[in-house]
Amino acid sequence: MIRCIIGCSMEVHRVLGNDVQEVIYQRALAHELDLFSISFAREVEMSIFYKGLLMGTRRDDFLVEDKVLVELEAIIKLEDVHLAQAINYLEAYNLEIGLLINFGSISLTFKRVLNPHFRRFHAKSENKMDNKIRFIHKSVKSRFR
């Protein structure tokens, strides 16, 4: 699935180049993912908790197949701060893997991001964040397709 997301991103970059707004890349990538029948949600609103208290929400560019967080950038060069932010979001949502994709450079650049603290849950145990992500995914999926 990661290869397919990267391949779709490469096609978007090939066609659009490196000088359009991030939202245009989002729309084009959504179209490419649709062509490959890959399920995703765009602009997924996810809750941020601190010691069990809801602090606020943030919107992630894509959640693909309920497993892969995809963050898009349209900047000249990815910096360490972008990578650190992607890792923090993976940890906050307990997702194992993410992609940080930059359309703003002359050649498409991307980084595969792994959550060093990922926790797998047994089938019988309930992962509240997983359930929350799935609920949000289903509720916003129709708004952005």
C-alpha positions in Angstrom: 0.0 0.0 0.0 2.9 2.4 0.8 4.3 1.9 -2.7 1.0 2.6 -4.2 0.5 5.9 -2.3 4.0 6.9 -3.3 3.3 6.0 -6.9 0.1 8.0 -6.9 2.0 10.9 -5.4 4.7 10.6 -8.1 2.0 10.8 -10.8 0.5 13.9 -9.2 3.9 15.6 -9.1 4.7 14.6 -12.7 1.5 16.2 -13.9 1.2 19.2 -11.7 4.9 20.0 -11.1 6.1 21.7 -7.9 4.4 25.1 -7.9 0.7 24.8 -6.9 -1.0 25.0 -3.5 -1.1 22.1 -1.1 -4.9 21.8 -1.4 -4.5 21.2 -5.2 -2.1 18.3 -4.5 -4.6 16.9 -1.9 -7.4 16.9 -4.4 -5.2 15.3 -7.2 -3.9 12.7 -4.8 -7.4 11.8 -3.7 -8.3 11.3 -7.4 -5.3 9.0 -7.9 -6.1 7.0 -4.8 -9.7 6.6 -6.1 -8.5 5.3 -9.4 -6.7 2.5 -7.5 -9.7 1.9 -5.3 -7.7 2.7 -2.1 -10.0 3.7 0.7 -9.0 6.9 2.5 -10.4 9.9 4.3 -9.2 13.4 3.6 -8.9 16.2 6.1 -9.6 13.8 9.0 -10.3 15.7 12.2 -8.5 13.9 15.0 -8.7 14.7 18.7 -5.6 15.6 20.8 -5.7 14.5 24.4 -3.5 15.4 27.4 -3.8 13.1 30.4 -7.2 12.0 29.3 -8.5 15.5 28.6 -9.5 16.7 25.2 -7.2 19.6 24.4 -8.4 20.2 20.8 -8.4 18.8 17.4 -6.2 18.9 14.3 -6.8 17.9 10.7 -4.6 15.4 9.0 -4.3 15.4 5.2 -5.1 11.7 4.7 -5.8 8.5 6.6 -5.4 5.7 4.2 -7.0 2.3 4.8 -7.4 3.3 8.4 -3.7 2.5 8.9 -1.4 5.0 7.2 -1.3 8.7 8.1 -0.3 10.8 5.1 0.9 14.4 5.5 1.4 16.5 2.5 3.7 19.6 2.2 4.3 22.0 -0.7 7.5 23.6 0.5 11.0 23.8 -1.0 12.6 21.4 1.5 11.4 19.1 4.3 12.9 20.0 7.6 13.4 17.9 10.8 10.5 19.7 12.4 8.1 18.2 9.8 9.4 14.7 10.5 9.1 15.2 14.3 5.6 16.5 13.9 4.6 13.4 11.8 6.1 11.1 14.4 4.2 12.9 17.2 0.9 12.5 15.4 1.6 8.8 14.8 2.2 8.4 18.5 -0.8 10.4 19.5 -3.1 8.3 17.3 -1.2 5.0 17.9 -0.7 4.5 14.2 2.3 2.4 13.1 3.3 4.1 9.9 3.0 7.3 8.1 4.2 9.1 5.0 5.5 12.7 4.8 5.2 13.8 1.2 6.6 17.0 -0.2 5.4 18.2 -3.6 7.2 21.6 -3.4 10.7 20.4 -4.4 11.8 19.9 -8.0 11.6 16.1 -7.5 9.0 14.6 -5.3 10.4 13.9 -1.9 8.9 11.6 0.8 9.8 10.1 4.1 8.4 6.9 5.5 7.7 7.6 9.2 7.5 4.9 11.8 6.0 5.2 15.3 8.6 3.9 17.8 6.0 3.5 20.5 3.3 1.7 18.4 1.2 -0.7 20.5 -0.6 -3.5 18.9 -3.9 -4.5 20.6 -5.2 -8.0 20.8 -8.5 -8.6 18.9 -10.4 -8.8 22.2 -9.0 -5.6 23.7 -10.7 -2.4 22.8 -8.6 0.4 21.3 -10.6 3.6 22.0 -8.5 5.7 19.6 -8.9 3.2 16.8 -12.6 3.2 17.3 -12.6 7.0 17.4 -10.6 7.2 14.2 -12.9 4.8 12.4 -15.9 6.8 13.5 -14.4 10.0 12.3 -13.2 8.4 9.1 -16.7 7.2 8.3 -18.4 10.5 9.2 -16.0 12.7 7.1 -15.4 10.4 4.2 -18.5 11.4 2.3 -17.8 15.1 2.9 -14.5 15.1 1.1 -14.9 12.7 -1.8 
